[in-house]
Amino acid sequence: MNCPTCGLDFEPTEDLQCPRCGASLSCSTVTCGDCDACEGVFEQLRRTATDRLRADGGTE
Amino acid sequence: MEGCHDAGCEASEIDADSTLALVGCPNVGKSVVFGELAEQYVDVSNYPGTTVDTTLAEFGDYQLTDTPGVYGISAFNEEERVTREIVLEADAVVNVVDATHLDRDLFLTLQLLDMGIPTVVALNMMDEAEAGGIDIDVDALEDALGVPVVPTVAVDGEGTDDLRERIPEATAPETTAVEDYYDELPDELTATRAEKTLLVEGDEPLAREVDVGGVMADGGSAALVEPGLREEIYGARRSRVQSIADEVQIVTEVEGGIREWLSDLMIHPLTGTPIALAMLGLIFYLIGGVVAQRIVGITEGDIFAQHYNPAVEAFVSDLLPEAAWVDPIEFLLINPELGLLTITVQYVIGVLLPLVLAFYLAIGLLEDSGILPRLAVLTDRGLNRIGLNGRAVVPMIVGVGCVTMAVITTRMVGSKRERLISTALLGLAVPCSAQIGVIMGLLAGLGLVWWFGYLGVLLAVLGIAGLVLDRTLPGEGQALVTELPRLRVPRPGNLLRKTYNRTKMFLREAAPLFAATALVVSALDYVGGLDAIMDGLRPLTSLIGMPADFGQILVLGLIRRDFAAAGMTDMALSNAQIFVGLIVITLFVPCILTMTMILKERGKKSALLMWLGSWVAAFTVGGIAAATLGVLGV
């Protein structure tokens, strides 16, 4: 995926952090079409839900 | 600095033994530091990507180079390629680091040090770091990096004397963590530490050079190392960055404050859209209303029309002898349509200069305050549909004031493809403020329905033309990659100086082009070419249901769009004819000044295609409008 901050093309890992500029990405800033960090649909759902919970001030 | 000008020096003008490059992430203040060190002004804005080219100056024994902002030394885009070349050639580097973004900017610092580039770090924006609750132990950072670190607030000149003194101490640690990866490179490779570091990071241009040089045994492949190695090295460097940042800075939570609140409001679609519309309305009122109508009314209508032009005409007539051969010369110099010494000067000084000054001032305000990138984010999604990204909002805003100026600002929209689309849309369907003034006056007499109808047709043409261009031009639209800078109160000194410099550059470039255009048009007029053009337009005027006299309006429109609109005020036309006529002259070819600028910015082929395309669009849409109104019985 391309980092929306610095444009680096990198393979997203668990924490979705750009290795160059350090920008922390999330499922609310990057669409699934631009990111292939998840193994399948269930992981996509888990990540999206976790991200939404974090944004609302909740925990995993 | 002898021989250099405001925008920098030519390399040949500099007599220096060593080269020093200013390198840093976008919008960290490199150009301000450059200005302080070189004691000269370069364009500075609160917007990533202000420096798109390099600027040179003499600084002591060094040739100092200001480079485009990059997040790392690599070759993923044009800015990175330019900066990478300069860094590889430089004897030393001043790495400007934003103290409020230590964890982001130290990646580049560590990469430079891994490459063995002698470096001094200018830890800039210390005032903003302090205000943001960030306390940095500068000595600890210096120890951790192993190179001089100088705290600065470059916009106030703080710390730049220390920076000057410490530049000769530029150094790099003798060993690097990346050295472990050098074993991955071919044994027979002869390369510097900088080159080896970039090669293990998968730098393709360098790998190709090595291949061409015949050093690589199994040639043919651009990559010398395993594909995943770059991410491994980058990941390890990011861990080192995080470790240093955690060690040297203490961050205390502070209230976001009014700036954060305003920033959030500006990029949220629900609140940002009305704020943006209000700001654009204000700018439009100031530029379109106050400057274009009132100030230009004084400069053009009073100073030039009443005083300057009559005086020059009298002077030239007195000066030239009474002879037949003098007639064409006198016509070229002082004819009432586009005389070189009268109307041309009036256009450039009396019309364009006040508008240009006002536009640069308004754009400078938007840039320096940090509002411009927020407008880009807000409009990005809508503009994506017509092959553009959020940056194109700037030329579109400027275009409603003056399309000629807007064509220049298309330089900032991204790729060549996007510049072409935005220029074509500007030339086709964006009326300038002078024209809008006359058009509003004409439509006011018809009623509000006609005004909305006119706007609807223009927006439809804009959307359809954008879609067609997006689907037919080769390549793909570039995503908006921009980091939002902080909202700041613009510094009046920088704003005025920037406006002055940009205006001067504009006049220097544009005035000779306008003069040449005026001579050609006047020569055509003198030999009767313009009358012949008017006769040739008769089939087209009848196609859109307009009287033959409308040909004269079109000829005026070839020179200036507002002339065409103004010319219509004297014609006896029905409501439908006024409506169709206004649509046609809005979509008709851009004025001579705009065409000159399109020619300069986009080249002959694009300019010709846009010019011809405007004819087709104007008469096609005008014909459809006339036929529709006819069917409706209006």
Interface residues (C-beta under 8 A of the other chain):
Chain A: N2 P4 T5 C6 G7 L8 D9 F10 E11 Q17 P19 R20 C21 G22 A23
Chain B: C25 Y71 G72 F76 N77 D103 R104 F107 G228 E231 Y234 G235 R237 R238 V241 Q242 A479 V481 E483
